[in-house]
């Protein structure tokens, strides 16, 4: 009887990838805190220490976790208890599920077995990502309504308006890439970006969809509720918005879902526009022939992780550089600028594809 490669690989992916995503959140929180301090010319987290050693503020990750687990967790008397309690879980689970179809490297060959390097293979591919990402908004809306307080409710209403304004444009911006590559399979989209232009420039999606990339990136900031589009939180206006009435681990779950959504969106940008796991100028076949399949997989995962890390840092950089938009500015940008440009981008892409095809 042969070794059951596929079931073991599936269990490993289902366990390891979500665990890595969730455990990376404290690290990215530390990066954001240190990065914001650097941008604003201040020290940042430097109090938590062991025997006088702060380890560059890394101990604050442990301190934050301890605080989240031990802080008093209460349910407001006016809250709708069931929905109030499940809202953080809805937001977190949907953020984790959205990552499921994104490949972190090319398929791994173990003997005659081909193992896809994504948690799930779903018909429709990246459409699944948008479906799961949109469910995260339900967690925010539930939290705002169920808390029984005016500030969370206003934050939830802002989320609904923001979702309608930007998810349409987000999908339309991605549609240009789907038209250009002729597939919804994320792995095939990445493989299609393995060539070069004139033998020098990697033929990544940003070269064939430059406007689509810009529109997708801007809409993604709004989708992830990050500055300058963090109107659902808007602490200067709504205290903390939809999670005002949450504390302890319930608040931490919302915090984790935001960072995981940010990582997922960065992974989506990399997959559609920056070659995904592709290593420039080196094909998978050539890499496997030189260093073997396992080493090639590690190199491709490393390339994917570096690209994703750059865009997560871009999220952080923009947050601590730009001011928050007013709500009317957010709506105007979504409906009167990004949406028309997204439609124009699809029309031009379809026209060019018809000429080429």
C-alpha positions as CSV (number, residue, x, y, z in Angstrom):
1,X,0.0,0.0,0.0
2,X,1.4,3.4,-1.0
3,X,1.9,6.3,1.3
4,X,-1.3,8.5,1.2
5,X,0.3,11.6,-0.2
6,X,-2.8,13.6,-1.1
7,X,-4.6,13.4,2.2
8,X,-1.5,14.2,4.3
9,X,-0.7,17.1,2.0
10,X,-4.3,18.4,2.3
11,X,-4.3,18.2,6.1
12,X,-0.9,19.9,6.2
13,X,-2.1,22.8,4.0
14,X,-5.3,23.3,5.9
15,X,-3.5,23.4,9.2
16,X,-0.1,25.1,8.4
17,X,-1.2,28.0,6.1
18,X,-3.9,29.4,8.4
19,X,-1.6,29.0,11.4
20,X,1.1,30.9,9.6
21,X,-1.4,33.6,8.6
22,X,-2.7,34.0,12.1
23,X,0.7,33.9,13.8
24,X,2.1,36.5,11.3
25,X,-0.5,39.1,12.5
26,X,1.4,40.0,15.8
27,X,4.6,40.4,13.7
28,X,2.9,42.8,11.3
29,X,1.4,44.7,14.2
30,X,4.9,45.2,15.5
31,X,6.1,46.2,12.0
32,X,3.3,48.7,11.8
33,X,4.1,50.2,15.2
34,X,7.8,50.4,14.5
35,X,7.2,51.7,11.0
36,X,4.8,54.4,12.1
37,X,7.3,55.5,14.7
38,X,10.0,55.7,12.1
39,X,7.7,57.7,9.7
40,X,6.7,60.1,12.5
41,X,10.2,60.4,14.0
42,X,9.5,58.8,17.4
43,X,10.6,55.8,19.3
44,X,7.7,53.4,19.0
45,X,7.1,50.4,21.4
46,X,10.1,50.2,23.7
47,X,8.8,49.6,27.3
48,X,8.3,45.8,27.5
49,X,11.6,44.2,28.5
50,X,13.2,41.2,30.1
51,X,16.2,42.0,32.3
52,X,16.4,45.4,30.6
53,X,16.4,43.9,27.0
54,X,13.6,45.1,24.8
55,X,14.6,43.1,21.7
56,X,13.7,46.0,19.4
57,X,10.2,46.1,20.9
58,X,9.4,42.5,19.9
59,X,8.3,41.7,23.4
60,X,5.3,44.0,22.8
61,X,3.9,41.2,20.6
62,X,3.8,39.0,23.7
63,X,2.5,41.8,25.9
64,X,-0.3,42.5,23.4
65,X,-1.3,38.9,23.3
66,X,-1.4,38.6,27.1
67,X,-3.4,41.8,27.3
68,X,-6.0,40.5,24.8
69,X,-6.4,37.2,26.6
70,X,-6.7,38.7,30.1
71,X,-8.6,41.9,29.5
72,X,-12.1,42.0,30.8
73,X,-14.6,40.8,28.2
74,X,-18.1,42.1,28.6
75,X,-21.3,42.2,26.6
76,X,-23.2,45.5,26.7
77,X,-26.6,45.2,28.3
78,X,-28.3,46.7,25.2
79,X,-26.6,44.4,22.8
80,X,-28.2,41.6,20.8
81,X,-26.1,38.9,22.5
82,X,-25.9,36.1,19.8
83,X,-25.1,38.4,16.9
84,X,-22.8,40.5,19.0
85,X,-20.7,37.4,19.9
86,X,-20.6,35.8,16.4
87,X,-19.7,39.0,14.6
88,X,-15.9,38.8,15.3
89,X,-15.8,35.2,14.2
90,X,-17.6,35.9,11.0
91,X,-15.0,38.6,10.1
92,X,-12.1,36.4,11.0
93,X,-13.2,33.2,9.3
94,X,-14.2,35.0,6.1
95,X,-10.7,36.6,6.0
96,X,-9.1,33.2,6.4
97,X,-11.3,31.5,3.9
98,X,-10.6,34.2,1.2
99,X,-6.9,33.1,1.2
100,X,-7.8,29.4,0.5
101,X,-7.4,29.5,-3.3
102,X,-4.3,31.6,-3.6
103,X,-1.3,29.5,-4.7
104,X,1.9,30.2,-2.7
105,X,4.1,28.2,-5.2
106,X,3.7,26.0,-8.3
107,X,2.3,22.5,-8.0
108,X,4.7,20.2,-6.1
109,X,5.5,16.9,-7.8
110,X,6.0,14.0,-5.3
111,X,6.6,11.0,-7.5
112,X,3.6,10.7,-9.7
113,X,1.5,12.9,-7.4
114,X,0.8,16.5,-8.3
115,X,0.1,18.6,-5.1
116,X,-1.5,22.0,-5.7
117,X,0.1,24.6,-3.3
118,X,-3.1,26.2,-2.3
119,X,-5.6,25.1,0.4
120,X,-8.4,24.5,-2.0
121,X,-9.1,24.2,-5.7
122,X,-12.4,25.8,-6.4
123,X,-14.3,26.2,-9.7
124,X,-14.3,29.9,-10.5
125,X,-10.9,30.4,-8.8
126,X,-10.5,34.1,-7.9
127,X,-14.2,34.8,-8.0
128,X,-14.3,32.7,-4.8
129,X,-11.9,35.2,-3.2
130,X,-14.2,38.1,-3.8
131,X,-17.2,36.1,-2.5
132,X,-15.4,35.3,0.7
133,X,-14.0,38.8,1.2
134,X,-17.5,40.3,0.8
135,X,-18.7,38.1,3.7
136,X,-16.3,39.8,6.0
137,X,-18.4,42.9,5.6
138,X,-21.3,41.0,7.2
139,X,-19.2,40.6,10.4
140,X,-18.7,44.4,10.6
141,X,-22.3,45.2,9.9
142,X,-23.4,42.6,12.5
143,X,-21.1,44.1,15.0
144,X,-22.3,47.6,14.4
145,X,-26.0,46.7,14.6
146,X,-25.8,44.1,17.4
147,X,-23.8,46.4,19.8
148,X,-26.9,48.5,20.4
149,X,-24.9,51.8,20.3
150,X,-25.0,54.7,17.9
151,X,-21.3,54.9,17.0
152,X,-21.0,51.3,16.0
153,X,-24.2,51.5,14.0
154,X,-22.9,54.5,12.1
155,X,-19.7,52.7,11.4
156,X,-21.6,49.7,10.1
157,X,-23.7,52.0,7.8
158,X,-20.5,53.5,6.5
159,X,-19.2,50.0,5.8
160,X,-22.3,49.1,3.8
161,X,-22.0,52.3,1.7
162,X,-18.2,51.8,1.2
163,X,-18.7,48.2,0.2
164,X,-21.2,49.1,-2.5
165,X,-18.9,51.9,-3.8
166,X,-15.7,50.0,-4.0
167,X,-16.4,46.3,-4.4
168,X,-18.0,46.9,-7.8
169,X,-14.9,48.8,-8.9
170,X,-12.7,46.2,-7.3
171,X,-14.3,43.4,-9.3
172,X,-14.3,45.4,-12.5
173,X,-10.6,46.2,-12.1
174,X,-9.8,42.5,-11.7
175,X,-12.0,41.6,-14.7
176,X,-9.5,43.3,-16.9
177,X,-6.8,40.9,-15.7
178,X,-9.2,38.0,-16.2
179,X,-9.8,39.0,-19.8
180,X,-6.1,39.5,-20.5
181,X,-5.1,36.1,-19.2
182,X,-8.3,34.2,-20.3
183,X,-8.8,32.3,-17.1
184,X,-10.1,32.5,-13.5
185,X,-7.7,29.9,-12.2
186,X,-5.1,31.8,-10.0
187,X,-2.4,29.2,-10.7
188,X,-2.9,29.6,-14.5
189,X,-2.8,33.4,-14.2
190,X,0.5,33.1,-12.4
191,X,1.9,30.7,-15.0
192,X,0.8,33.1,-17.8
193,X,3.1,35.7,-16.2
194,X,6.2,33.5,-16.5
195,X,7.4,34.9,-19.9
196,X,9.5,38.0,-20.6
197,X,9.1,41.1,-22.8
198,X,12.0,41.3,-25.2
199,X,13.8,38.7,-23.1
200,X,14.4,41.2,-20.4
201,X,11.3,42.5,-18.6
202,X,9.2,39.9,-16.7
203,X,5.7,39.8,-18.4
204,X,3.8,40.4,-15.3
205,X,0.1,41.5,-15.2
206,X,1.0,45.1,-14.4
207,X,2.5,45.5,-17.9
208,X,-0.7,44.4,-19.6
209,X,-3.1,46.0,-17.1
210,X,-1.3,49.1,-15.6
211,X,-4.6,51.1,-15.1
212,X,-6.3,48.0,-13.8
213,X,-3.5,47.6,-11.2
214,X,-3.9,51.2,-10.0
215,X,-7.6,51.0,-9.7
216,X,-7.5,47.6,-8.0
217,X,-4.9,48.8,-5.5
218,X,-6.9,52.0,-4.6
219,X,-10.2,50.0,-4.3
220,X,-8.4,47.4,-2.2
221,X,-7.5,50.1,0.4
222,X,-11.2,50.9,0.8
223,X,-12.1,47.2,0.8
224,X,-9.7,46.6,3.7
225,X,-10.9,49.7,5.6
226,X,-7.4,51.1,5.7
227,X,-6.4,54.8,5.6
228,X,-7.2,56.9,3.8
229,X,-10.5,54.9,3.6
230,X,-11.0,53.8,7.2
231,X,-14.3,55.6,7.5
232,X,-16.0,52.6,9.3
233,X,-13.7,53.2,12.3
234,X,-13.1,56.9,12.0
235,X,-11.9,57.4,15.6
236,X,-12.0,61.2,15.4
237,X,-15.7,60.9,14.5
238,X,-17.0,57.6,15.8
239,X,-14.8,56.8,18.8
240,X,-13.7,53.5,17.1
241,X,-16.6,52.8,14.8
242,X,-18.1,49.3,14.5
243,X,-15.9,47.8,17.2
244,X,-16.3,50.5,19.8
245,X,-18.2,48.1,22.2
246,X,-15.7,45.2,21.8
247,X,-12.8,44.4,24.1
248,X,-10.4,41.6,24.9
249,X,-10.2,38.7,22.4
250,X,-13.4,39.8,20.6
251,X,-11.6,43.1,19.7
252,X,-8.4,41.1,18.9
253,X,-10.4,39.0,16.4
254,X,-11.5,42.1,14.5
255,X,-7.9,43.3,14.6
256,X,-6.6,40.0,13.3
257,X,-9.3,39.9,10.5
258,X,-8.1,43.3,9.3
259,X,-4.5,42.2,9.0
260,X,-5.4,38.9,7.5
261,X,-7.6,40.6,4.9
262,X,-4.7,43.0,4.2
263,X,-2.3,40.0,3.6
264,X,-5.0,38.3,1.5
265,X,-5.4,41.4,-0.7
266,X,-1.7,41.9,-1.0
267,X,-1.5,38.2,-2.1
268,X,-4.2,38.9,-4.7
269,X,-2.4,41.9,-6.0
270,X,0.8,39.8,-6.4
271,X,-1.1,37.0,-8.0
272,X,-2.8,39.2,-10.6
273,X,-0.2,41.8,-11.4
274,X,3.2,40.8,-10.1
275,X,3.8,37.2,-11.2
276,X,2.6,35.5,-7.9
277,X,5.2,32.8,-7.0
278,X,7.2,33.3,-10.3
279,X,10.9,34.0,-9.9
280,X,11.9,36.4,-12.7
281,X,13.8,34.9,-15.6
282,X,13.7,31.4,-14.0
283,X,11.0,28.9,-15.0
284,X,9.7,26.2,-12.7
285,X,11.1,23.4,-15.0
286,X,14.6,24.9,-15.0
287,X,14.5,25.5,-11.3
288,X,13.4,21.9,-10.5
289,X,16.1,20.5,-12.8
290,X,18.8,22.4,-11.0
291,X,17.8,22.3,-7.3
292,X,15.0,19.8,-7.1
293,X,11.3,20.1,-6.5
294,X,11.3,20.8,-2.7
295,X,14.0,23.5,-2.9
296,X,12.2,25.0,-5.9
297,X,9.0,25.1,-3.9
298,X,10.9,26.9,-1.0
299,X,12.4,29.5,-3.4
300,X,9.0,30.2,-5.0
301,X,7.3,30.5,-1.6
302,X,10.1,32.9,-0.6
303,X,9.6,35.0,-3.8
304,X,5.8,35.1,-3.1
305,X,6.3,36.1,0.5
306,X,8.7,38.9,-0.4
307,X,6.3,40.4,-2.9
308,X,3.4,40.1,-0.4
309,X,5.5,41.7,2.3
310,X,6.2,44.7,0.1
311,X,2.5,45.4,-0.5
312,X,1.6,44.9,3.2
313,X,4.3,47.4,4.0
314,X,2.7,49.7,1.4
315,X,-0.6,49.5,3.3
316,X,1.3,50.5,6.5
317,X,3.2,53.3,4.7
318,X,0.1,54.8,3.2
319,X,-1.8,54.6,6.5
320,X,0.8,56.8,8.3
321,X,1.3,59.2,5.4
322,X,-2.1,60.2,4.1
323,X,-5.0,61.8,6.0
324,X,-8.5,60.3,6.1
325,X,-10.9,61.2,3.4
326,X,-14.2,62.8,4.2
327,X,-17.2,60.5,3.5
328,X,-18.4,62.5,0.6
329,X,-14.9,62.5,-0.9
330,X,-14.9,58.7,-0.5
331,X,-18.2,58.3,-2.3
332,X,-17.3,60.8,-5.1
333,X,-14.0,59.0,-5.7
334,X,-15.7,55.6,-5.9
335,X,-18.7,56.4,-8.1
336,X,-17.4,59.3,-10.2
337,X,-13.7,58.4,-10.8
338,X,-12.8,54.8,-10.1
339,X,-16.0,53.1,-11.5
340,X,-16.0,55.0,-14.8
341,X,-12.2,54.3,-15.2
342,X,-12.8,50.6,-14.4
343,X,-15.5,50.4,-17.1
344,X,-13.3,52.1,-19.6
345,X,-10.4,49.8,-18.8
346,X,-12.6,46.7,-19.5
347,X,-13.8,48.2,-22.8
348,X,-10.3,48.9,-23.9
349,X,-9.0,45.5,-22.8
350,X,-11.9,43.7,-24.5
351,X,-11.2,45.7,-27.7
352,X,-7.5,44.9,-27.7
353,X,-8.2,41.2,-26.9
354,X,-10.6,41.1,-29.9
355,X,-8.0,42.5,-32.2
356,X,-5.3,40.2,-30.9
357,X,-7.5,37.1,-30.8
